[in-house]
Amino acid sequence: MTDVTDTLHVTVQHPSARATVVTVTGDVDLHTASTLRAHVLPVLEEAGPHLVLDLAQTDYFDSTGLSTLIGLLHAAQQAGGSLSLAGVPDRLMGMITVTGISQLLPIHATVADALAGQTPDEPTGNACAGTETSA
């Protein structure tokens, strides 16, 4: 059984003028999905409209978290941008595939791949500065 906590850490990095990387650490569930939305929606309005969610450090995602991904996708599209996922853990990948969300969102092995559209063997050279918030 998975231990569900109320802990979610969000780190925002701006590797370019039009792209933002949001690293999500912890659980995205009924208790924390609103925190994720609260951190990401202003980023879409203030920063570059192209958003990459780095999910490599997520421990748990429930149906509320999946619904949040769809909501963030719609918000990014309304801002004239895009949303892609990077570093999706196997368990979450299974959920994204079964629900059909994988048909809506580009999914990349790494953040560098998502930012550059490069294959995993190509160099990236992206330096990022960022801020971190917790809930």
C-alpha positions in Angstrom: 0.0 0.0 0.0 1.2 3.5 -0.8 1.6 6.0 2.0 -0.1 9.2 0.9 1.1 12.4 2.4 0.2 16.0 2.1 3.7 16.9 0.9 4.3 18.4 -2.5 7.3 20.4 -3.5 7.3 22.5 -6.6 10.5 24.0 -8.2 10.2 26.5 -11.0 13.0 27.0 -13.5 13.2 29.3 -16.5 15.7 27.9 -19.0 14.5 30.2 -21.7 12.2 33.2 -22.3 9.4 31.0 -23.6 9.8 27.8 -21.6 9.4 27.0 -18.0 10.2 23.7 -16.1 8.2 22.8 -13.1 9.7 20.0 -11.1 7.2 18.2 -8.9 8.3 16.2 -5.9 6.0 14.2 -3.7 2.4 13.1 -4.1 -0.2 14.7 -6.4 -3.5 13.7 -5.0 -6.8 15.0 -3.6 -4.9 16.9 -0.9 -2.1 18.4 -3.0 -3.5 18.9 -6.6 -4.8 22.3 -5.7 -1.3 23.3 -4.6 0.1 22.2 -7.9 -2.5 24.2 -9.8 -1.8 27.2 -7.6 1.9 27.2 -8.4 1.6 26.4 -12.1 -1.3 28.6 -13.3 0.5 31.9 -12.4 3.6 30.5 -14.1 1.7 30.2 -17.4 0.5 33.7 -17.1 3.8 35.3 -16.0 6.5 33.2 -17.7 6.9 31.5 -21.0 3.7 29.7 -22.2 5.6 26.5 -22.9 5.6 24.4 -19.8 7.4 21.1 -19.0 6.3 19.2 -15.9 9.2 17.1 -14.6 7.5 14.3 -12.8 10.6 12.1 -12.2 10.4 12.7 -8.4 6.7 12.2 -8.0 5.8 9.3 -5.6 2.1 9.0 -6.1 -0.6 10.3 -8.5 -4.3 9.7 -8.1 -7.3 10.5 -10.4 -7.3 14.1 -9.0 -3.7 14.5 -10.1 -4.6 13.2 -13.6 -7.5 15.6 -13.8 -5.1 18.4 -12.8 -2.8 17.5 -15.7 -5.8 17.9 -18.1 -6.7 21.3 -16.5 -3.1 22.5 -16.8 -3.0 21.4 -20.5 -6.1 23.4 -21.2 -4.7 26.4 -19.4 -1.4 26.2 -21.3 -3.3 26.0 -24.6 -5.5 29.0 -23.7 -2.2 30.9 -23.0 -1.1 30.0 -26.6 1.4 27.5 -25.2 1.9 23.9 -24.6 2.4 21.4 -21.8 4.6 18.4 -21.9 5.7 15.8 -19.4 9.2 14.6 -18.6 10.6 11.8 -16.5 7.3 10.1 -15.9 7.6 7.2 -13.5 6.5 3.8 -14.8 3.5 3.5 -12.5 2.2 6.9 -13.6 3.0 6.2 -17.2 0.7 3.2 -17.0 -2.1 5.4 -15.7 -1.5 8.1 -18.3 -1.6 5.4 -21.1 -4.7 3.6 -19.8 -6.7 6.8 -19.5 -5.7 8.1 -22.9 -3.9 11.2 -21.5 -0.8 10.1 -23.3 -2.6 10.9 -26.6 -3.0 14.5 -25.4 0.4 15.3 -23.9 3.9 14.9 -25.3 5.9 12.7 -23.0 9.7 12.8 -22.9 12.3 10.7 -21.1 14.1 13.8 -19.7 13.5 17.5 -19.3 16.4 18.2 -21.7 14.6 16.1 -24.3 11.4 18.0 -23.7 13.1 21.4 -24.0 15.2 20.7 -27.0 13.3 18.0 -28.8 16.6 16.1 -28.8 17.1 12.4 -28.6 18.6 11.2 -25.2 22.0 10.8 -26.8 22.4 14.4 -27.9 23.9 17.0 -25.6 21.6 19.6 -24.2 23.7 22.5 -22.7 20.7 24.0 -20.9 21.5 25.9 -17.7 18.6 26.7 -15.4 18.0 29.1 -12.6 15.0 28.5 -10.4 13.0 28.9 -7.3 11.5 26.4 -5.0 8.2 26.3 -3.0 6.6 23.7 -0.8 3.2 22.9 0.3 
